[in-house]
Amino acid sequence: MSKLEIRGLRWWIIGLLMLGSIVNYLTRSALAVAAPTLMSNLGISEQQYSWIIGAFQGALMLQPLCGYVLDVLGLRIGFAIFAIAWSLISMAHGLARNWQSFAALRGLLGFAEGCANPAGMKATAEWFPARERGLAGGIFNLGASVGSMLAPPLVAWAILAYNWQAAFIVTGLIGLAWAALWLTFYHAPARHPALSAREREYIASGQEKHLASDGSRPSVWKLLRQRNFWGIALPRFLADPTWGTLTFWAPLYLSTTRHFDLKQIAMFAWMPFLAADFGCLCGGAIVMALQKRGVDLINARRWAFTVGASLMTGMAFVGSVKSPYAAIALLSLGGFAHQTLSVTVITMSSDLFKQNEVATVAGLAGTFGNAGLLIFNLVIGSLVAAIGYTPFFIGLAALDLAGAAVLWTVVRERNGSFSIPADHVEQR
């Protein structure tokens, strides 16, 4: 073995991508933790706060453009450009002085950060055999949970030690440091100097031949005419509002309804995201366990989504329990359940579409996910002062069950779907 070759390089690559996802979600979550301070200092109302979030979510709906750029430019250069952009935009948040300037900056940030999921799914499709993509996708999606989990203590520390502007500067600097790491260590599988011939062959032999890249640029119109696209886009439309609620509204809910102060938010608001970390791994583990028992890949993913949707019913009771700690526990169950199902449906873009289409498909599906989040967010902003949060927690549980129904009825397997033989032993 050459001294440059790294054993199990694909897992190091997904670890680097997970680190990028951590930074991405840490940056986008900073505003939610700082929201009570900002809204008080700058006189921003709940309605105006929903518009600020809406600008971010509206821009995230441009994920197909991000995915197309990644498919055309390649992951190394494309992802670095977006990471540098979101880092600089985050730092510019410190210059905002009213809700309008925050909304403009959040819109720019949303566009730049929309590259994360398309990049992760494209890398998963290129670097992993089909049998490992569920686990790899789960590891990558840990970044969303870990980044959101780190935001409350880090942002609270920055505000208490310095000011709210410092929170955005710190997260921006972290993003620039990661972009430098990415440019230094990432290369495509075909050109990576540390990838051994044996591992390259192992990856290629475990990938569906009918999903290999044909070298063409993806056609958005062609993708939109495929039922399998709608089979993953519609469940994301229904399920993604949960993550937006946990990220953008949970700290404000704990502050206004449960009467937590900033220190208490720092102590408890990260817990749903810690639970979500385990959900990321649970989704992949369910899929791998079912495949080993003869269930084909697509049905295994559908069952994992259904398990997550069933667990999400517990979140319907967040607003009705009297104990704030019980509410935290139910929010944490929601985080676990959501990531169990979310990583499943997100990964399906790499199971159903060609490698040169994966980032574009993930981006298009992300558009629908963020459209659902945007609509849910604007409704919360308009009605929460009048009716409270309880109806929205109930709605989140119902939406995920509807998403499971869509996944079972719309998605059709592509030729080449397979299960893992019970006696399969992974090559190294």
N, C-alpha and C positions, 0 to 999 in steps of 0.2 A: 504493500500500500504506500502510495506517495505520501510524504510528510505533510503535503498540503490538503490531503483528503480528510474530511471530518465524518466520523461514523454517525449514522442517523441524521444527516444534515437537514433532512426535510423537517424534523422536529425543532431544530434550531431556527429554521426559517419561520415556522409558524409561531415560535416564541417571539421572534423579532416583530412579526406582524401584530401579535397580541400586545406587545409593548406599545406599538403605534396606536392601537385601538384604545389602550388605557389613556394615553395622552389625549387622544381625540375626545373621549367622553369626559375626561377630567376638565378639559377646556370648555366643553359645551355645558357642563353641570355647574360651573362656577357661578353663573348668574342666579340660578335657583337658590343656592345657599346664601348669596349676598342679597337676594330680593327683599327680605324684611328690612334690612338696613337701607338699601337703595330707595325703596318705596317711601320710607319714612323721611330720609334726608332730602330727596328730590321731589316729594309730593306726587308720586306716581300711584294712580288708583289701580284696583284689581282689573278693571276693564282695559286700562292702558297697558297693564302688564300682559294681559292676554294678547294684545296687539303686538307687543314686542316679541312674545313667543311665536305668534302667528307669522311674523316676518321670517323668523328662523325656519319654521316648519315649511313655509311656502317656498323658501329657497332650497330646502332639502329635497323638494319635489323635483329639482333639476338633476337628481342623481343619474338619470339616463345619460345626460351629457357628460357627467363625470366618468361613468362607466365606458362610454364611447371613447373618451380621451385615453383612458387606461388601456382599452383594447387596441387603439391605434398607436399610441406612443410607447406602450409597454409599461410594466409595473414600476420599474426602477426610477425612471425619469418622471413619469406621470404622478406617482404617489408623492415623490419628493416635492414637486411643484406645489401640490395641494397642501402638504404639511407645512411648508414654509409660509404659504399664504394664510392658513388658519392661525398660525402662531403670531404673525404680525397683526392680523385683524384683532386677535384677542388682546394684545397689548394696547391697541388703539381704543379699546373700551374705556380705558382710564381717562380718556379725553371727553367722554360723553357727559352732557349736563342736563339732558331732558329725555323724555320717553321717545321723542322722534329720532334723536341721534342714536339712542340705544337700538331702536327698531332698524335703522339703516345698517348699523354695524352687525346686528344679529342676522340680517338678511345676507350680508356678505359672508359671515361666518358659516351660515347654514349651507351656502353653495360650496364653499371650500371643504367643509367637513363631510359633505355628502359622498366623498370618495371612499370612505372607510369600508363599508360593507361590500361594494363592488370589488375593491382591491382584495379584501380577504377571501371572497368567493373565487376570484380569478386565481389567486395563489393556491387555494385549496384544490382547484381543478387541475392545475398544472403540476403541483408538487406531490400529490397523494394518489395512491390507487383507490378505487371506489370503496373498498372495504374499510378504509381508514378515514374517509372524508367526514363522516359524522363526528368522530372524535376530534379530528383536526379543526372542524368548524366550531365544535364546542370550546376548544382551547382558545381559538381566535376570539370567540364571543365572550370569553371571560373578561376580555379587555373592557367591554362596555360596562360590565358589573363592577370591576375593580376600579375603573376610572371614576364611575359615579360614586363608589364607596369612599374613595380617597378625597373626593371634593369637600364634603362637610368639614372634616377636621382641618384640612389644609386651608380652605377659604376662611373658615372661622378664625384660624390662627393669624392669617394675613390681616384680616380686618381688625382683630383685637390688638395685634402687635403694631400695625401700621395704619392702614385705612383700606377702604373697599377697592381703591384703584390698584393697590399692591396685589390683590388676588388675581387680577387679569394679567398683570405684568409677569408674575411668577409662572402662571400656566403657559404663557406665551414663550417664555425662555425655555421651559421644559420641552415644548414642541420643537423649537429650533435645534435643541441638542439631539432629539430623536431623529430629525431629518438628516443630520450629519451622520449618525450611526447607519441609517438606512442606505445612504449613498455609498458609504464605505463598505458595507458587508453584503448588500443584496445584489444578486445577478440571477437571470433566468436559468432554469434547469439545464438548458442546452449549452449554456456558456459559463456555468459556475465552476471555477477552478477547484473548489474543494469537494465537489460531488463525485463520488467514486463511480466507476463504470457499473459495478454490481448494483448499487442503489439506484442508479439511473434506469437500469434494466428492470429492477423490481417495480419501480414506479410505473414504467411504461406497460409492463405485462399485466398490471392490475387495473388498468384503465379501459373503459369501454371503447372498443375500436370505432364504433359508429359515432362517438362523440369527440373524436380527435379533430383538431383544428384543420380546416381546409384552406387556411391562409387568406380567406376573403374577409372583407369588412362586413360587420353585422348589419343586417337590414332591419331597422326598427319596425317597419310596416309588416314584414314577414313574421317577425316575432309576435306582434300584436294579434295576428290572425291564428295563432296556435292556442288550442284550449288549455294546454299544460301551462302556458304563461298565466292565463286567468286563474288556473287552479292554485297557483302559489301567490298571485298578486292579490286576489280577493281575501284570502285568509290574513294576509299581512294588513290589508286595509282594516280588517275587523280587530286584529290583535294588537297592533302597534300603539293604540291609545293608552294601553296599560303602562308601557315604558315611559311615555311622555308624562303621564300622571305622576308616576313615581319620581321622575327626574325634575319636572318643572313645578308641580303643584304640591307634592308631599311636604316639603319644608314649610311652605306657606300654610298648608292645612294644619301642621303641627303647631305653627306659631299662632294662627288666628282662632282655631277651633279647640285645640288641645292646650293652648296657652304655654307652649314651650318657649324659653328664651334662647338666645343664640348659642349659649354653652350647651343647653340640653339638645338643641338641634344637632350640634357637633357630636354629641354623645350617642344619639339614637338614629339620626337620619341615614346613616350609612348601612344600617342593619339589613334593610330589604335588598341592598346590592350585594352584601355578603351572601345572603341566601341565594341570590341570583347566580352567584359564582357556581354554587353546587348544582343549580338548575342547568347551567351550560353543560356541565359534565354528565348530568343525569340524562339529558336528551340523547347524547351520543351513546351513552352506555346502554340505554334501552334498545336503541337501534342495533347495536352490535350483538346484544344478547339474543334478540329476536332472530337476527340473521343466522346465528349459530344453531338455532332451533329450526331452521329451514324456511323462515319467513323471508320473502324477497325484499329487496332494498326499499322499494317505494312503499309497500305495505308496512314495513317496519317503521318508516318515518311517519306514516299516517297514525299508527298506534301511539308513537311517542307524543305526537301533537295532541292526540285525544287524552292521554294521561295528563298532560299539562293543562288542557282546557277543563278537565274534571276538577283538578286541584284548584283552579282559579275561582271556583264557586265560593271558596272561603272568603275571598276578598269582598263579596257582597255584604258582609257583616261588619266591615271596618267602621262605618259611620254609626252603627247601632250599639256597639259595645260601650259600656260605661268607662272601663279602665283604659287609660291612654296606653298602657303597656300591652294590653290585649290588642289594641289597634295597631301598635307597632308589630306585634307578632303576626297579625293577619296581613299587614302590608308586606312583611317578610315572606309569608307563604305565597303572596301574589308575585313577588319578585322571583322566587324559586319556580313557580308554575309557569310564569311568562317565559323565562329563559329556557325552560325545558321544551316548550313548544316553539319558541321563536327560532332557536338555533336549528331546529328540525326543518322548518319551512324555508328558512333562508338558504340552507345547504342544498335544498332540492334543485336550485338553479344549476348546480354542477352535476346533478344526476340526470337531468332531462334535456340539457342543451349542450351544443358543441363548445369546446374550450375557447374558441375565438368569439363566442357569443355570451359567455358566462357573465362578464362584468356588465355588459349592456343589459342583460336580463335582470341581474341583481339590482341594477340602477333603476330600471323600469318598475320592478316590483317594489323597490324602496319608495318610489314616487307615490304608489298607491298606499303604502304603509303610512307615509307622512301626510298624505291627504286625509286619511282617517284620523290621524293625530291632530292635524290642523282643525278639522271640523269639530272634533271633541273638545279641543282646547278653547275654541271660540265660544262654544256653547257653555262651557264651564265659566268662562269669563263673564258671559252675559247673565247667567242665572244663579251662580253660586251664592251671591249676596241675598237672593230672594228665597232659594229653596235649600241651600246648604249642599254639602258634599255627598250625602248618603245616596241619592238617586244615581249619581255618577259611578260610585263603587259598585252598585247593583248592575248598572249597564255594562261595566267592564266584564263582569262574569258572564253575562248573556252573550256578549259579542264573541268571546272566545269559543263558546259552544257552537255558535253559528259558523265560525271559521273552520272548526273540525268537520262539520257537515259538508261544507264546500270542498274541503280537501278530499274527502272520501268519494264525492259524487262527480267531481270535475276532472281530476288528474287521471291520466292514462299512462301506463308504463310504456317506456321506449324499448325497442328490441335490445336485448343484451342485459336486461336487469337480472341480477343474480343474488344468491345468498352465499354466506360463508360456509364451507363444509365444516362439520363438527370437529374434524381432526386437523383443521388448518393450523399450521404453525408459521408465524410471520418470519420472513427472511430479514436479515439485518444487513 
